[in-house]
Amino acid sequence: MKIVAAAALAVLLAACDDDDTLQAGSVANRTSPTLSGQPTIPASSGGSDVAALTAAVPSIGTSTDPVDADAARAVAVLRRYASALAERRYADAYRLWGDEGRRSDMDQRAFAASFAKYASYSTDVGAVGAVDAGAGQRYVTVPVRVTGKLRDGRPFTLQGPVTLHRTADIDGATAEQRAWRIYASDLDPRPQGGSAAG
């Protein structure tokens, strides 16, 4: 199930309906949480500076380690996504999904509309896993938690993994194919007050 809330891996993307359950296929309501002490992106922060976003993830590794640097770039994309959602820049967030947004399983209009029920949301991004490399493809999974309030005042929490993907630096791959994009999000609802597992 895909979920894209204020930050959302995915991140990202599931919506709470009137019964506090998720609407299947609502990718635009997924977000990501700070599960391991990483900074939360408040709704007022900007998200367009990739270098600044990468710098906000100091525990991922140093730039001398190419695997860690690659993972840091993936997390920076997830943070850009969360910032775009928090600022209601849904077109920008949509483009951070793979296949020019189509990996979200929605068109751009439906994606933006899926956030109408939210009054506020913020995303916490957890510790990134290792980059899985093989057959010219790269994948990385990041734990995320999204919290906020629905327009009726009820709080919500979504938590789960968000997967990002890119094509390896191989001959013939375009710049867009080599860029990290959100591939899948499995954010599920959590009881209020529950702790996040890293």
C-alpha positions in Angstrom: 0.0 0.0 0.0 1.4 3.3 -0.9 1.4 6.4 1.3 2.6 9.9 0.8 2.2 12.1 3.8 4.0 15.4 4.4 7.2 14.0 3.8 6.7 11.0 2.5 9.0 8.5 1.5 5.9 7.3 0.6 7.3 8.7 1.5 5.1 8.7 1.7 1.8 7.6 0.8 -1.3 6.3 2.5 -4.3 8.2 3.6 -6.4 7.9 6.7 -10.1 7.8 6.0 -12.9 8.7 8.3 -12.4 5.5 10.2 -8.7 6.1 10.7 -7.8 3.4 8.1 -5.8 3.9 5.0 -7.3 4.2 1.6 -5.7 1.7 -0.7 -3.5 3.3 -3.4 -3.3 6.7 -1.8 0.3 7.3 -2.4 0.2 11.0 -1.8 -0.2 10.7 2.0 3.1 9.0 2.9 5.8 10.6 4.9 9.0 9.8 6.6 10.0 10.0 10.3 13.1 10.7 12.3 13.3 7.2 13.7 17.0 7.4 14.7 17.5 10.8 15.9 17.6 12.5 12.5 16.0 15.9 12.3 12.3 16.3 11.5 11.5 18.6 8.7 9.0 21.2 10.0 6.2 22.4 7.6 7.9 25.8 7.4 11.3 24.7 6.2 12.4 24.9 2.6 13.4 21.9 0.6 14.9 22.9 -2.7 18.6 22.9 -1.7 19.8 19.4 -2.2 23.2 20.2 -0.6 21.6 21.6 2.5 19.3 18.5 2.7 22.2 16.1 2.4 24.1 18.0 5.1 21.1 17.4 7.4 21.9 13.7 7.4 25.3 13.6 9.1 25.1 10.0 10.4 24.8 8.4 6.9 28.5 8.5 6.1 31.3 10.6 4.7 31.6 11.7 1.1 34.7 9.5 0.8 32.6 6.4 0.9 30.8 6.1 -2.4 28.1 3.8 -1.1 27.4 6.1 1.9 27.4 9.1 -0.4 25.0 7.4 -2.7 22.7 6.6 0.2 22.9 10.2 1.4 21.7 11.4 -2.0 18.7 9.0 -1.8 17.8 10.4 1.6 18.2 14.0 0.3 15.6 13.2 -2.3 13.3 11.8 0.4 13.8 15.0 2.5 13.0 17.1 -0.6 9.9 15.1 -1.0 8.8 15.7 2.6 9.5 19.4 2.3 7.5 19.7 -0.9 4.6 18.0 0.8 4.8 20.1 3.9 4.8 23.2 1.8 1.9 21.9 -0.3 4.1 21.9 -3.5 2.4 18.8 -4.8 3.6 19.0 -8.4 7.2 19.1 -7.1 6.6 16.1 -4.8 4.9 14.2 -7.5 7.9 14.5 -9.8 10.1 12.8 -7.1 8.2 9.5 -7.7 9.7 7.2 -10.3 8.6 7.2 -13.9 7.8 10.9 -13.8 5.4 10.4 -10.9 3.6 7.4 -12.3 5.1 5.1 -9.7 2.7 6.7 -7.2 -0.1 4.9 -9.0 -1.9 8.3 -9.4 -1.9 11.1 -11.9 -0.7 14.5 -10.7 -4.2 15.8 -10.0 -5.3 12.8 -7.9 -2.0 12.9 -6.1 -2.6 16.5 -5.0 -6.2 15.8 -4.1 -5.2 13.0 -1.8 -3.8 15.5 0.7 -7.0 17.5 1.0 -8.0 15.8 4.3 -4.8 16.9 6.0 -4.5 20.0 8.1 -0.9 19.4 9.0 1.7 16.7 8.7 5.4 16.3 9.3 7.9 13.5 8.4 10.7 11.9 10.3 13.3 10.0 8.3 15.1 7.1 10.0 18.6 5.6 9.4 19.1 4.6 5.8 19.9 1.0 4.9 22.6 -0.3 2.6 22.3 0.4 -1.1 21.3 -2.8 -2.8 23.1 -3.0 -6.1 22.6 -5.5 -8.9 22.0 -5.8 -12.6 22.5 -2.1 -13.2 19.9 -1.0 -10.7 20.2 0.5 -7.2 17.6 0.3 -4.4 17.7 1.6 -0.8 15.0 1.4 1.9 14.5 4.1 4.6 12.2 3.9 7.6 9.8 6.8 7.8 7.1 8.0 10.2 4.5 10.7 9.4 2.5 12.5 12.0 -0.1 15.3 11.9 -3.7 16.2 12.1 -6.6 15.6 9.8 -8.9 18.6 9.0 -11.4 17.3 11.5 -8.8 17.7 14.2 -8.0 14.0 14.7 -4.3 13.1 14.9 -2.7 10.4 12.8 0.5 8.5 12.6 1.8 6.5 9.6 5.0 4.4 9.8 6.8 2.1 7.5 9.6 1.7 4.9 10.0 3.8 1.8 12.1 2.4 -1.1 14.0 4.6 -3.5 15.5 3.5 -6.9 17.9 4.6 -9.5 19.7 3.2 -12.5 23.4 2.7 -12.0 25.9 4.9 -13.8 25.9 2.8 -16.9 26.3 3.7 -20.6 23.0 4.9 -22.1 21.3 5.8 -18.8 19.9 9.3 -18.8 20.5 11.8 -16.0 16.8 11.3 -14.9 17.3 7.5 -14.8 20.4 7.9 -12.7 18.6 10.1 -10.2 17.1 8.7 -7.0 13.3 8.6 -7.1 10.7 7.1 -4.8 9.9 3.6 -6.0 7.5 2.3 -3.3 6.1 3.2 0.1 4.5 1.0 2.7 3.4 3.4 5.4 0.8 1.9 7.7 -1.3 3.5 10.4 0.0 3.3 14.0 -1.8 3.9 17.3 -1.2 7.4 18.7 1.6 7.6 21.2 3.3 4.5 19.8 7.1 4.5 19.6 8.9 4.4 16.3 11.1 1.4 15.6 14.3 2.1 13.8 
